[in-house]
């Protein structure tokens, strides 16, 4: 029997503030995207329509995810883990996998190109949170971490060999956020940081050529012969020329004259800086701050630790992506292909970002036990 009363109670428990914040970020991004794609000048709104369609489909995914208790989804964590592995292996099938920006991380599905690692973010968070849940307060030695490391290793390595360093770091942040929340011993954290610093030269040597070039470019920002520095230089010029109030929407010369690279995706934040100035950048960053703070509140109020870990995984993912994208735009972090959540153009990343938001809303609406 369909219990309408229980359904209505659950809907009332939805975090509408979080939904409103994300909708505001999307609306803000859609306006900026219309400028970055020169839609008002060319009369072509193709990308705008695709982004809008991705939003609608993504919201549909949110509704679908909300229908199932996250603990019910967690029961199938082993199956979700296997699905994650399969999705990452599919990109190596000739004729199906596609190389884009030097990484074999895409599936070519007719008119649609889909980045499988985006969907794996969701399946991995659901799966890994269930494993970490059992280790709460028991992460005091390296031996305690071995099972968790072995569980995550295949996922991380499959993304690393694509090679997609940016997405690999995203997954590492998800893992680190969950382990820290589960009570990872502080001595282990300090040791890990020391190892990372000491091993940095070795990791640099093991990087793919195009990845090492990005590090070189970051360390030598004035050398425009290094790939990436020209893009960052144009980004800094765009943001700097915007001043406090900006040049005005659709009036940014770096953007409108296509001096700014990948302005609809990786460097869309520079469009905000040039056309809306410091004020526009501040507004967007405040929205992101509210977005992250709201999710952290949901993590604290979750009815169980599994729910807390799910939300922490999502917060870690979004937090890194926001910091990385904005940081590389202003030359504070090396350039990677990490998009700005809910603002950058890209159907697969947009839809899966909303799906991950659905997980957070799922945990939030069930913080009180309501039976169907």
VOPAZA-977361 format. One record per residue (C-alpha): residue in three letters; residue number from 0; x, y, z. Coordinates in Angstrom, 3 decimals, m for minus. Layout:
// residues N
SITE  code  pos         x         y         z
SITE   ALA  NUM         X         Y         Z
...
// end
This chain:
// residues 372
SITE  code  pos         x         y         z
SITE   UNK    0     0.000     0.000     0.000
SITE   UNK    1     1.328     3.439    m0.954
SITE   UNK    2     1.610     5.553     2.183
SITE   UNK    3     1.026     9.133     1.078
SITE   UNK    4     1.397    10.532     4.597
SITE   UNK    5     4.897     9.109     5.003
SITE   UNK    6     5.864    10.407     1.558
SITE   UNK    7     4.626    13.896     2.441
SITE   UNK    8     6.541    13.817     5.731
SITE   UNK    9     9.722    12.922     3.873
SITE   UNK   10     9.200    15.727     1.357
SITE   UNK   11     8.767    18.182     4.222
SITE   UNK   12    12.113    17.028     5.605
SITE   UNK   13    13.904    17.953     2.372
SITE   UNK   14    16.589    20.588     2.812
SITE   UNK   15    14.983    23.238     0.623
SITE   UNK   16    17.675    25.764     1.538
SITE   UNK   17    20.292    23.556    m0.108
SITE   UNK   18    18.099    23.097    m3.170
SITE   UNK   19    17.606    26.869    m3.460
SITE   UNK   20    21.365    27.500    m3.125
SITE   UNK   21    22.187    25.019    m5.912
SITE   UNK   22    19.447    26.476    m8.112
SITE   UNK   23    20.931    29.956    m7.601
SITE   UNK   24    24.407    28.699    m8.541
SITE   UNK   25    22.963    27.019   m11.648
SITE   UNK   26    21.077    30.176   m12.685
SITE   UNK   27    24.206    32.270   m12.123
SITE   UNK   28    26.239    29.799   m14.169
SITE   UNK   29    23.721    29.670   m17.003
SITE   UNK   30    23.921    33.433   m17.452
SITE   UNK   31    27.732    33.321   m17.453
SITE   UNK   32    27.671    30.375   m19.872
SITE   UNK   33    25.512    32.397   m22.283
SITE   UNK   34    28.331    34.949   m22.363
SITE   UNK   35    31.151    32.388   m22.533
SITE   UNK   36    29.522    30.668   m25.528
SITE   UNK   37    28.704    34.004   m27.243
SITE   UNK   38    25.086    32.857   m27.497
SITE   UNK   39    23.646    36.376   m27.612
SITE   UNK   40    26.012    37.330   m30.444
SITE   UNK   41    25.809    34.210   m32.603
SITE   UNK   42    22.188    33.391   m31.830
SITE   UNK   43    23.218    29.788   m31.130
SITE   UNK   44    21.858    28.595   m27.806
SITE   UNK   45    22.758    24.943   m28.346
SITE   UNK   46    25.074    24.672   m25.326
SITE   UNK   47    22.653    26.610   m23.146
SITE   UNK   48    19.849    24.222   m24.073
SITE   UNK   49    22.063    21.190   m23.423
SITE   UNK   50    23.030    22.579   m20.017
SITE   UNK   51    19.371    23.212   m19.214
SITE   UNK   52    18.476    19.690   m20.322
SITE   UNK   53    21.293    18.280   m18.170
SITE   UNK   54    19.827    20.184   m15.216
SITE   UNK   55    16.360    18.714   m15.794
SITE   UNK   56    17.700    15.184   m16.228
SITE   UNK   57    19.919    15.661   m13.186
SITE   UNK   58    16.944    16.766   m11.083
SITE   UNK   59    15.141    13.670   m12.313
SITE   UNK   60    18.056    11.618   m10.986
SITE   UNK   61    17.781    13.461    m7.678
SITE   UNK   62    14.096    12.483    m7.400
SITE   UNK   63    14.942     8.872    m8.303
SITE   UNK   64    17.676     8.696    m5.653
SITE   UNK   65    15.346    10.184    m3.031
SITE   UNK   66    12.883     7.324    m3.536
SITE   UNK   67    15.325     4.866    m1.978
SITE   UNK   68    16.642     5.014     1.566
SITE   UNK   69    20.412     5.453     1.343
SITE   UNK   70    20.800     2.489     3.707
SITE   UNK   71    18.936     0.364     1.185
SITE   UNK   72    21.409     1.478    m1.487
SITE   UNK   73    24.252     0.752     0.923
SITE   UNK   74    23.221    m2.907     1.144
SITE   UNK   75    24.405    m3.293    m2.435
SITE   UNK   76    27.829    m1.747    m1.822
SITE   UNK   77    29.625    m4.793    m3.254
SITE   UNK   78    27.607    m4.620    m6.468
SITE   UNK   79    28.224    m0.859    m6.691
SITE   UNK   80    31.956    m1.475    m6.294
SITE   UNK   81    31.926    m4.006    m9.157
SITE   UNK   82    29.923    m1.580   m11.316
SITE   UNK   83    32.573     1.079   m10.608
SITE   UNK   84    35.339    m1.230   m11.828
SITE   UNK   85    33.390    m2.189   m14.961
SITE   UNK   86    32.647     1.444   m15.847
SITE   UNK   87    36.342     2.316   m15.621
SITE   UNK   88    37.325    m0.681   m17.740
SITE   UNK   89    34.800     0.072   m20.495
SITE   UNK   90    36.844     3.044   m21.694
SITE   UNK   91    39.555     0.622   m22.890
SITE   UNK   92    37.249    m1.172   m25.327
SITE   UNK   93    38.226    m0.179   m28.911
SITE   UNK   94    35.506     1.794   m30.626
SITE   UNK   95    33.711     2.498   m27.365
SITE   UNK   96    36.374     4.287   m25.338
SITE   UNK   97    37.456     7.756   m26.437
SITE   UNK   98    40.542     9.845   m25.708
SITE   UNK   99    39.828    13.457   m24.806
SITE   UNK  100    42.432    15.995   m23.611
SITE   UNK  101    45.014    13.211   m23.425
SITE   UNK  102    42.942    10.947   m21.147
SITE   UNK  103    41.060     7.774   m22.082
SITE   UNK  104    38.189     8.421   m19.709
SITE   UNK  105    35.232     8.793   m22.055
SITE   UNK  106    32.672     6.513   m23.678
SITE   UNK  107    31.547     7.454   m27.175
SITE   UNK  108    27.819     6.697   m27.275
SITE   UNK  109    26.655     8.040   m30.625
SITE   UNK  110    25.940    11.757   m30.190
SITE   UNK  111    26.846    11.573   m26.503
SITE   UNK  112    30.302    11.396   m24.917
SITE   UNK  113    30.138    10.269   m21.287
SITE   UNK  114    32.950    10.390   m18.726
SITE   UNK  115    32.539     7.208   m16.684
SITE   UNK  116    34.638     8.425   m13.740
SITE   UNK  117    31.944    11.038   m13.070
SITE   UNK  118    29.356     8.332   m12.365
SITE   UNK  119    31.912     6.307   m10.425
SITE   UNK  120    32.199     9.195    m7.958
SITE   UNK  121    28.648     8.398    m6.854
SITE   UNK  122    28.945     4.599    m6.795
SITE   UNK  123    32.325     4.770    m5.048
SITE   UNK  124    31.063     7.110    m2.315
SITE   UNK  125    28.149     4.772    m1.542
SITE   UNK  126    30.425     1.737    m1.551
SITE   UNK  127    33.489     3.094     0.257
SITE   UNK  128    31.401     4.747     2.992
SITE   UNK  129    30.007     1.326     3.915
SITE   UNK  130    33.526    m0.106     4.279
SITE   UNK  131    34.819     2.853     6.301
SITE   UNK  132    31.731     2.785     8.553
SITE   UNK  133    32.901    m0.520    10.051
SITE   UNK  134    36.297     0.999    10.911
SITE   UNK  135    35.045     3.973    12.922
SITE   UNK  136    37.480     4.644    15.775
SITE   UNK  137    39.695     1.747    14.676
SITE   UNK  138    42.155     3.551    12.401
SITE   UNK  139    45.136     3.768    14.712
SITE   UNK  140    47.817     1.846    12.805
SITE   UNK  141    48.956     1.347     9.223
SITE   UNK  142    47.695    m2.234     9.511
SITE   UNK  143    44.189    m0.897    10.121
SITE   UNK  144    44.405     1.114     6.887
SITE   UNK  145    45.583    m1.734     4.650
SITE   UNK  146    42.099    m3.197     3.901
SITE   UNK  147    40.719     0.266     3.133
SITE   UNK  148    43.707     1.048     0.907
SITE   UNK  149    43.396    m2.224    m1.007
SITE   UNK  150    39.676    m1.593    m1.518
SITE   UNK  151    40.243     1.861    m2.994
SITE   UNK  152    43.426     1.054    m4.945
SITE   UNK  153    41.819    m0.500    m8.088
SITE   UNK  154    39.521     2.504    m8.559
SITE   UNK  155    42.290     5.060    m8.066
SITE   UNK  156    44.773     3.192   m10.266
SITE   UNK  157    42.287     2.700   m13.118
SITE   UNK  158    41.690     6.464   m13.202
SITE   UNK  159    45.388     7.257   m12.815
SITE   UNK  160    46.414     5.137   m15.844
SITE   UNK  161    43.872     6.836   m18.137
SITE   UNK  162    45.760     9.152   m17.230
SITE   UNK  163    43.502    11.619   m15.411
SITE   UNK  164    45.441    13.120   m12.523
SITE   UNK  165    42.806    15.753   m11.731
SITE   UNK  166    40.053    13.171   m11.183
SITE   UNK  167    42.490    10.925    m9.306
SITE   UNK  168    43.076    13.721    m6.811
SITE   UNK  169    39.295    14.166    m6.462
SITE   UNK  170    38.976    10.514    m5.410
SITE   UNK  171    41.923    10.860    m3.025
SITE   UNK  172    40.138    13.802    m1.389
SITE   UNK  173    36.949    11.729    m1.033
SITE   UNK  174    38.940     8.938     0.611
SITE   UNK  175    40.864    11.327     2.883
SITE   UNK  176    37.674    13.082     4.003
SITE   UNK  177    35.996     9.828     4.986
SITE   UNK  178    39.051     8.430     6.777
SITE   UNK  179    39.527    11.659     8.741
SITE   UNK  180    35.864    11.610     9.781
SITE   UNK  181    36.194     7.982    10.860
SITE   UNK  182    38.874     9.002    13.343
SITE   UNK  183    42.138     8.458    11.507
SITE   UNK  184    45.001     8.700    13.981
SITE   UNK  185    46.719    12.121    13.806
SITE   UNK  186    50.165    10.517    13.847
SITE   UNK  187    49.298     8.647    10.655
SITE   UNK  188    48.109    11.890     9.068
SITE   UNK  189    51.401    13.629     9.917
SITE   UNK  190    53.407    10.666     8.627
SITE   UNK  191    51.395    10.580     5.401
SITE   UNK  192    51.998    14.289     4.796
SITE   UNK  193    55.734    13.851     5.309
SITE   UNK  194    55.812    10.888     2.902
SITE   UNK  195    53.913    12.881     0.267
SITE   UNK  196    56.368    15.778     0.521
SITE   UNK  197    59.420    13.506     0.369
SITE   UNK  198    57.961    11.431    m2.488
SITE   UNK  199    56.932    14.445    m4.574
SITE   UNK  200    60.028    14.303    m6.859
SITE   UNK  201    59.399    10.593    m7.502
SITE   UNK  202    55.716    11.232    m8.250
SITE   UNK  203    56.775    13.974   m10.656
SITE   UNK  204    59.016    11.521   m12.515
SITE   UNK  205    56.168     9.016   m12.777
SITE   UNK  206    53.717    11.529   m14.270
SITE   UNK  207    52.728    11.506   m17.924
SITE   UNK  208    54.616    14.062   m20.074
SITE   UNK  209    51.618    16.394   m20.406
SITE   UNK  210    51.154    16.310   m16.618
SITE   UNK  211    54.815    17.170   m15.917
SITE   UNK  212    54.525    20.095   m18.319
SITE   UNK  213    51.678    21.500   m16.246
SITE   UNK  214    53.842    21.374   m13.119
SITE   UNK  215    56.734    23.001   m15.000
SITE   UNK  216    54.396    25.708   m16.228
SITE   UNK  217    53.161    26.394   m12.703
SITE   UNK  218    56.734    26.689   m11.395
SITE   UNK  219    57.759    28.952   m14.298
SITE   UNK  220    54.687    31.157   m14.875
SITE   UNK  221    56.560    33.708   m17.024
SITE   UNK  222    57.635    31.133   m19.609
SITE   UNK  223    54.837    31.352   m22.181
SITE   UNK  224    56.416    28.594   m24.253
SITE   UNK  225    55.272    26.072   m21.659
SITE   UNK  226    51.743    24.755   m22.420
SITE   UNK  227    49.191    26.135   m20.002
SITE   UNK  228    50.937    29.377   m19.120
SITE   UNK  229    49.350    31.255   m22.005
SITE   UNK  230    45.903    30.171   m20.814
SITE   UNK  231    46.614    31.176   m17.236
SITE   UNK  232    48.076    34.505   m18.370
SITE   UNK  233    44.924    35.279   m20.359
SITE   UNK  234    42.823    34.264   m17.375
SITE   UNK  235    44.719    36.613   m15.063
SITE   UNK  236    44.440    39.448   m17.586
SITE   UNK  237    40.689    38.867   m17.814
SITE   UNK  238    40.178    38.849   m14.041
SITE   UNK  239    42.524    41.784   m13.455
SITE   UNK  240    40.883    43.925   m16.123
SITE   UNK  241    37.477    43.315   m14.574
SITE   UNK  242    38.323    45.334   m11.502
SITE   UNK  243    35.725    45.656    m8.763
SITE   UNK  244    32.531    45.900   m10.781
SITE   UNK  245    33.569    44.239   m14.063
SITE   UNK  246    33.246    45.380   m17.668
SITE   UNK  247    29.608    44.368   m17.802
SITE   UNK  248    27.854    41.175   m18.838
SITE   UNK  249    28.677    40.234   m22.467
SITE   UNK  250    31.265    43.045   m22.557
SITE   UNK  251    34.435    41.174   m21.581
SITE   UNK  252    37.009    41.629   m24.350
SITE   UNK  253    39.178    38.650   m23.352
SITE   UNK  254    36.107    36.443   m23.380
SITE   UNK  255    34.229    37.851   m26.367
SITE   UNK  256    37.348    37.957   m28.580
SITE   UNK  257    38.278    34.371   m27.622
SITE   UNK  258    41.615    35.242   m26.046
SITE   UNK  259    40.429    33.372   m22.958
SITE   UNK  260    40.806    29.594   m23.454
SITE   UNK  261    38.116    27.001   m22.659
SITE   UNK  262    36.003    29.833   m21.276
SITE   UNK  263    32.842    27.712   m21.203
SITE   UNK  264    34.393    25.078   m18.938
SITE   UNK  265    37.790    25.084   m17.204
SITE   UNK  266    38.246    28.883   m17.181
SITE   UNK  267    34.647    30.021   m16.817
SITE   UNK  268    35.477    31.660   m13.475
SITE   UNK  269    37.681    34.110   m15.395
SITE   UNK  270    34.587    35.151   m17.364
SITE   UNK  271    32.901    35.968   m14.050
SITE   UNK  272    35.907    38.054   m12.983
SITE   UNK  273    36.175    39.994   m16.237
SITE   UNK  274    32.491    40.776   m16.747
SITE   UNK  275    31.158    40.950   m13.181
SITE   UNK  276    34.379    41.888   m11.397
SITE   UNK  277    35.347    41.260    m7.811
SITE   UNK  278    31.717    41.625    m6.754
SITE   UNK  279    30.567    38.850    m9.089
SITE   UNK  280    33.374    36.517    m7.972
SITE   UNK  281    32.561    37.247    m4.324
SITE   UNK  282    28.865    36.480    m4.820
SITE   UNK  283    29.634    33.139    m6.474
SITE   UNK  284    32.150    32.161    m3.783
SITE   UNK  285    29.660    33.078    m1.041
SITE   UNK  286    27.070    30.832    m2.707
SITE   UNK  287    29.616    28.008    m2.764
SITE   UNK  288    30.443    28.639     0.903
SITE   UNK  289    26.758    28.396     1.864
SITE   UNK  290    26.511    25.261    m0.303
SITE   UNK  291    29.365    23.495     1.518
SITE   UNK  292    28.331    24.694     4.994
SITE   UNK  293    24.778    23.474     4.440
SITE   UNK  294    26.014    20.015     3.476
SITE   UNK  295    28.316    19.881     6.502
SITE   UNK  296    25.285    20.617     8.698
SITE   UNK  297    23.459    17.684     7.111
SITE   UNK  298    26.477    15.440     7.781
SITE   UNK  299    26.382    16.400    11.472
SITE   UNK  300    22.634    15.740    11.731
SITE   UNK  301    22.637    12.370     9.927
SITE   UNK  302    20.845     9.594    11.807
SITE   UNK  303    23.783     7.192    11.408
SITE   UNK  304    27.495     7.225    10.664
SITE   UNK  305    27.011     5.770     7.183
SITE   UNK  306    24.934     8.805     6.261
SITE   UNK  307    27.573    11.118     7.708
SITE   UNK  308    30.304     9.455     5.628
SITE   UNK  309    28.261     9.713     2.422
SITE   UNK  310    27.806    13.453     2.886
SITE   UNK  311    31.463    13.942     3.887
SITE   UNK  312    32.497    12.155     0.682
SITE   UNK  313    30.337    14.482    m1.402
SITE   UNK  314    31.538    17.583     0.480
SITE   UNK  315    35.173    16.534    m0.022
SITE   UNK  316    34.550    16.040    m3.736
SITE   UNK  317    32.838    19.385    m4.294
SITE   UNK  318    35.173    21.261    m1.960
SITE   UNK  319    38.271    20.154    m3.841
SITE   UNK  320    36.749    20.843    m7.265
SITE   UNK  321    35.735    24.378    m6.279
SITE   UNK  322    39.135    25.211    m4.759
SITE   UNK  323    41.061    23.594    m7.625
SITE   UNK  324    39.132    25.299   m10.417
SITE   UNK  325    39.200    28.772    m8.882
SITE   UNK  326    42.824    28.306    m7.766
SITE   UNK  327    44.108    27.389   m11.218
SITE   UNK  328    42.188    30.270   m12.770
SITE   UNK  329    44.104    32.765   m10.637
SITE   UNK  330    47.441    30.866   m11.000
SITE   UNK  331    47.568    29.660    m7.389
SITE   UNK  332    47.305    25.945    m8.294
SITE   UNK  333    48.621    23.976   m11.315
SITE   UNK  334    46.117    23.634   m14.162
SITE   UNK  335    44.049    20.446   m14.278
SITE   UNK  336    40.881    19.626   m16.143
SITE   UNK  337    38.591    20.024   m13.132
SITE   UNK  338    35.359    21.885   m13.835
SITE   UNK  339    33.521    24.375   m11.626
SITE   UNK  340    30.469    22.565   m10.142
SITE   UNK  341    27.063    23.608   m11.537
SITE   UNK  342    28.658    26.411   m13.566
SITE   UNK  343    31.024    24.876   m16.136
SITE   UNK  344    29.579    23.410   m19.312
SITE   UNK  345    29.459    19.599   m19.434
SITE   UNK  346    26.443    17.312   m19.354
SITE   UNK  347    28.010    14.234   m17.738
SITE   UNK  348    29.685    16.145   m14.897
SITE   UNK  349    26.600    18.315   m14.371
SITE   UNK  350    24.165    15.395   m14.130
SITE   UNK  351    26.387    13.339   m11.839
SITE   UNK  352    27.005    16.383    m9.635
SITE   UNK  353    23.252    16.672    m9.174
SITE   UNK  354    23.034    12.930    m8.519
SITE   UNK  355    25.613    13.327    m5.738
SITE   UNK  356    23.560    16.227    m4.405
SITE   UNK  357    20.672    13.754    m4.353
SITE   UNK  358    22.667    11.539    m1.985
SITE   UNK  359    23.128    14.467     0.406
SITE   UNK  360    19.421    15.349     0.267
SITE   UNK  361    18.600    11.665     0.813
SITE   UNK  362    20.614    11.614     4.032
SITE   UNK  363    19.149    14.934     5.146
SITE   UNK  364    15.503    14.031     4.626
SITE   UNK  365    15.906    10.773     6.539
SITE   UNK  366    17.693    12.210     9.555
SITE   UNK  367    14.451    11.450    11.385
SITE   UNK  368    13.185     7.878    11.242
SITE   UNK  369    10.000     7.860     9.164
SITE   UNK  370     8.640     4.473     8.087
SITE   UNK  371     6.752     3.955     4.825
// end
